[in-house]
Amino acid sequence: MNNINLDFINEAVKNINYNDVNLEIAWQIELIIWLRQKLGTDYRVLPEMPLSQKDIKKEIDIVIENITTHQKSAIELKMPLKSAYPRRMSQAIIDIAFLENLKKSHGYSKCFFIMMTNNSGFWSGREQDNLYQYFRKQENLTGKIQFPEFFTEVQKEIQLDGIYKIEWQDILENWKYFILEV
């Protein structure tokens, strides 16, 4: 599974067909098609794979499995199109923690988180503290992350073991994305 790395996933995001991709499910389908074409018959690329064990989430957006070695990679996607920035930022951080757990407890060899949006409020704005510091100021995302009070019905905080830096890149007119390898 040597060819599934950050450069390969970045190539995938940059080269898929973005005609009429304005929903996360359409983006997921286009990404799966591209991955299947590039990886060929040595790999299975599967959407919405359920987990048999209890975890933060019930399924994985995209799983890539080497048919011979059975090594697996996971990709989690987020495409927030509306505001509610702290809620969507909190959900993104939970996805990153979920991917960390897939590597630790479920045997995934590579995990990637990708966020793409056309909403500039995710990468710019007056607010620079709390969750915004990770998405707007590119502060390292690591350690214990406190969620906003309104989000505490879901979760108060989460622990990230890795150190991540969100670096937004242009993809389409008025669209940006970032990829984190977990």
N, C-alpha and C positions, 0 to 999 in steps of 0.2 A: 504494500500500500504506500510505497515511497512517493508516488506521484500525487497523492492527495495531501497537499500542503497549503499554506496560506496563499502562495502565488497562484496555485491552480484554482482555488476557490475565488480569488480576486479576478482571475481571467474569466471564470464562469459568470460572475456578476456583471462584468463589463461587456461580455459578448452575447448574452442571451437576447432574444427578440423581445423588445419592449413595446411593440405595437399593441395598443389597447391593454397594457398591463397597468391597471390602477387599483387592483385589489390584491391582497396578499396571496389568495389562492391561485390567481392567474400567474403571479410571479413565481410561486412555488412550482407550478406545472411547467412553466418555461425553463426554470432552473433544472428540474428533473429531466426534461427532454435533452437539454444541453449535456448534462452529466452522463446520461445513457449513451449519447452519441460519441462523446469523447472517451469514455471508459471502456466501451465495448462489452463483449459477452463475458469477460472475466469478472464482472461486477454486477451486483443487483443494486438498483437504486429504487428505494421504496418510500412512499409517502405515508405520513401519519401512522407510524409504527407504534402499537400499544406496548406498554411495559407490563410484564407479568408481576413485578414486585412493586410495592407501594413506593411512590416517590413524590417529589414536589408537583410534578405534572404527570398526566396519564399516558401521554404519547409524545413521540419525537417527530418533528416536522419532516425531516428527511434522514433516512439511514442509507449509507453506502456500505455494502458488504462485499468483500473479496470472496468469490465462490470457492477458491482453492484453500486459502488460509483461514477463512471465516473471520478475519479482522474486520472490525466495524468502525465507521466514522459517523458522526451525527452533526446535523446542521439545524439550528433553530433560527427562525425568521421572524422579523417584526417589521410591519409596514404601517405605522401610525399616520393617518391622513388628517386627523382633526387635532384639536388642542388637547386638553387634559394632560399636559406635559408631565406633571409629577406622577400621575397614575401610570402612564405609558413607560416612563423612565423606570419606575418601580418594577413593572412587569418585565422590562428588559433585564434588570439586575437579577430578578428571580430566575429568568431563563439562563443567565450565566451561571448561577449557583447550581441549577439543574444540570447543566453540562459538566460542571466540575464533578458532580456526584456520578454522572454516567461514566466518567473516566475512573473514578475511585472504586465504585461499587458494582458497575455493570460491565466492565471490561472493554469499553470503547477506547480505541487507540488514538483517535483524533476527534476533536469537537470544535465546531465553529459557530459563532453567533454573528448574524448579519442583520443590521437595521437599515432600512431605506425609507426616506420620507421626502415629501415635497413641502413640508411645513417647517419654515425657517426657525420657528420657536424652539425647535429641538437643539439647534446649534448656535443660536444667537438670542439676545434679549437682555433686559436690564438685570433680572435676577441672576446672581452668580453664586449663591450659597446653596447648602444642602445638596439635593440631587443634581441641581443645575451645574454645580462645579465640575462634575464628571463629564457632562455632555457639552457644556458651553466653554469651560475654561481648560478642558483636557487635563484635569487633575487625575492622578492615579486612582483607579477604582480598585480598592483592596480593603481587607479587614472587615470590621463590623460596620454595616451600612444601616443607618436608621431611616425608616420610611416616614413620610408625612402622617400626621395624626389621622386624616381621613382614610388612609390606607390601612390603618391598624386593624380593621375588621378582617382583613386578609392576613396580614403579617406585620409585626412591629419592626423587625430588623432581620438581617440575614448576614451570615458570615461568608466572605469570599476568601479563599486560600491563595489564589493567584493575584498577580498585579497586572491590571489592564489599563490601557490608555486609549481613549476614544479619539480617533483622528478621522474627521469627516472628509470625504472625497466627493468631487462632482461626478455625476453619472449621466444625467439628462438635464435639459434646461429646467432650472429651478428644483432639481432633485439632488439629494446627497445620500451617501451611504457610508457605513463603516463596517469593518469585519474585525472580530476578535477571535484569535485562536486560543481556546481554553486549555 
